[in-house]
Amino acid sequence: MQRSVTAEIDLDLAGSVDLVFSLSVAQQVPVVGERLTFTQGGRTWSPTEIVDQYGSRLHRLRGEAGRLEVRYEALVDGPAGMPRTSDLDAITYLRPSRYSQSDEVFTQARRQFHGLSGHDLIEAVTRFVEQSITYTPGLSLGTDSAVTTLTTGQGVCRDYAHVVIALLRAMDMPARYAACYAPGLDPMDFHAVAEAYLDGAWYVIDATRLADRRSLVRIATGRDAADCAFLSFHGGHVGLERLQVDARLHDAAPDAAASADDFTALVQLA
């Protein structure tokens, strides 16, 4: 399955600032070709690449005052592998985190999903979140958590993922957050999904049902959105002037082309 992904970001920097980007596809993704550029006026910046334990690739640089243009493009072909999940990973992804407070939804989860486990639990949580949350672009705040989203009943992909993760962790199933490029997503943007750990493998959950899970391309993996932001910065002011993301599927595997994703089968992030 061949996919092309692009991201274009224009930033207005008020002064010298430390910038950290998470735009490149993860280390384990099979890349045919790739290019990442940072330009400001006539100067090209060379970032430092930092790879975390899950294969997320961060690019860090110190920008100066003015307009910074960031361009990324990659051609991906084939499925990706994932590093083996350690006992420490499984423990980490059972704990509450900033945006997925499993401790605060513990009572609700235990009452709502009592007696369920394995695939049945994943399916029940996915269905509950899909039916309980209304996809509402523009109204969700970057500080909204799983608890906020359950209270308001609205959100975007990151909010859906946070609720799924919190509920699964409350039911003793390790769950984590993945930022992705998503061919076919409408409206097109960076996409966020949850992953659940079952029988030694991670399975992707997208309660928004907005993109075929089989075509997703992993960017970053973490406890929640705090670990997977496409941009973080320190020591100055940054204005986002333009953001454009695109992801296209060039050829689908025969079995994938035969039917759409029904969102009930166990699927691993490709």
N, C-alpha and C positions, 0 to 999 in steps of 0.2 A: 504494500500500500504506500504510494508515493504522495507526499504532502509538501506544499510550500507554505512558509510562514514569513510574515514581515511585521515590523513595528517601526513606526516613525514618531519621534517625540521631539518637540521644540520647547526649550526651557528658557526662561528669563532669569538670569542669576544677578542678584543685587550686589554681590561681592564674592570674595573668595569663599568657597564652600566645599565640604567633603561630600561627594556623591557616591551612592552605591546602587547599581542597577541589577535587576534580575530579569533579563530579557531573553538571554540565550537559552536554547533548549538544553535540557539536562545532559550531563556527561554521558550517560548510558544510551542516549538516543542515537540511532545510526544516521549520521549526517553525511550526505553526498557532497554538499558544498555549503559554505557559510561565510557571512561577512558582517562585521560589526564596526561602525565608524562613529567617532565623536569629533565634530568640527565646530570651530568658533572663529568666525571671520575667515582668515586665510590659514588658520592653524589647525592641525589635526592632533588630538590628544590620544595618548596611549595609556589605556587603563591597566590596572593590575587585576589579574584573574584569581579569584579565590574559590575553591571547590569545597563544599561541605561534605559531611559523612554520607549524605543521601544522594550526592551527585549534582546538587544544585550549583550552578555556576554564577558567582557574583563578580561584577566588574566595578572596580573602585577607582575614582580619580578625583583630583582637586580641580574644580572649575574656577574660572575668574569671572568678573563682572561682564555681563553681556549675554547675547543670545547663543545658546548651545543647541546644536542640532545632532540628534542621535538617530542612527539608522541601523536596522538589523534585518537580515534576510537569511533564510536557510532552506535547503531542500533536504527532506527527510525521506528515507526509503527503508521500509521494513519495520518489524517490531523491536521494541527496546527491552533490555534486561533491567533487573533491579538488584542492587546489592542484597546479600542475605540479611534477613531481619534477625537481629540479636535479641537476647532476653532483655537487655537494657532498652532497646527500641520498644518492645512490646509493653514494658512497664511505663516508659515515657508517654506512650500514646493511650494509656489508661488514665492518666492524671488530668485533672482540670487544667485548663489554660486560659489565657486572657479573654479570648472571645468564645470559647467553648467550655462554659462552667458546668461541667457534669455534676459537680457536687450540688449546685443550686437547682438542677432539674432532676435530681435523684429520685425524689418521691414521686413526681409525675411519671417518670420513665418506668419505675417499678410497678406502679399501678396500671399504666397504659399497656405495657408489654409483658406483664406477668406470665411466666411459663414459656416464653418464646426464647429460642436460641438459634444459632447458625443461620442458614439461609432464610428461614422463616422470620427471624428477627430483623434481618436486613430488609426483607421485603416489606414487613409491617412498618418499620421506621420510615422507609422511603415513601410509602403510600401516605402515612400520616403527615409527613412534612409537605408533600406535594399538595395535599388537600387542605392543609391548615394555613399555608402561606400564599399570599398573592404576589406574583412577580410585579414589582413596581419600580421601574427605573427612575432615578432622580430624587427619590425620597429617602433612600437609605443613607445613613451617615457612616463615615469611616470608623467611627467609634462604636457602632452598634454591635451588640453581642448576640449570642444565642438566646439569652434571656430577654433582651430587648425585642428581638424578632418574634419570639413566641408571644410577647405581650401585644405588640402592634399588629401582628399578622401580615406583615408586608416586608419585602426586601428584594435583594438581587442575588445573584449566584453565590457570592461569598456568604450571605446570610443563610441561605438554604444549607450550604455546606456546614456552617458552624452549628446549626441546629441538629443536623444528622449526626455530626461528630459527638456533640454533647450527650445526646440520647443514647448512642451506642456505647460510649464510655460508661455512662451510668448503669448500663446493663452488662458491664464487665467484658465488652468486646473492644479491643484496641481499634482506634480510628484516628485518621490523620487527614490533613488538608493538602490538596495539590492544585497548583496554578498551572494552567494549560493554554495552548493555542487550540482552537476548536473550529475545524472546517464546518461550514454550514450554519454557524451560530448567527442568530438574528435577534437583536442587533449585534453586529460584530464588535468584539472587544476581547480583552483577556478574559478567560473563563476560569471558574473555580469549581472544584468537585471535592467530594469526600472519598476516602478509601477505608474499607473495613478489612481487618485481618482475620482470616478464617482458614483453619487447617493448613497453616504454613504459607499462605499466599494473600496478597492484597487485591481486593476487588473494588472497582470504582462505582460510586453511587452519585447520580446526578438527579436530584429530586425536581429540578427545573424542567427536565425533559427537553432542553433546548438544543442539544447537540448529540450526535451519535457517539456514544462512548468509545466505539471501536476505532474512531479516527483521531481521537485526542492526542496531542503531543505535549509531553510533560516539560514544564519549565522549572518548577521548584516544588519541594516537598517540605512540610513542616507541621507543627502542632496546630496552627491556625494561620489566619492571614498575617499576623504579626511577623511570622517567619518567612513569608512569601511575597512581600510587597514588591511591585515592579520598580519602585524607586523609594529610597530613603536618603535623607540628607542630614548633615550636622554642621553647625557653626555658621549658618547664614540663611538668607531668605531665597526661596526658589518659587517662581511662578510657572505654572503649566500653561503654555500658550496653545499647544496642539498635541493631540494624541490620535494616531490612526493605526489600527491593528487589522491584519488580514490573515486568513488561513484558508487554503484551498486543497481539495482532494483531487488528485490527478487520475488515479486509477484505483479502483476498489477490488479487493479480492472477490472471487466469484460468489462465495457464501455470503459476504457482506452486501454485495449488490443485489442478492436475491430477496432480501427482506430488510425492513427498517429495524432499528433497535427498539425492542419492546420494553426495555428497561426493567425486565424481571429476571433475566438470566444473569448469572455471575460472569462478569467481564473484567479482564485485567487491562489496565491502562497501557495502550500499545506504544 
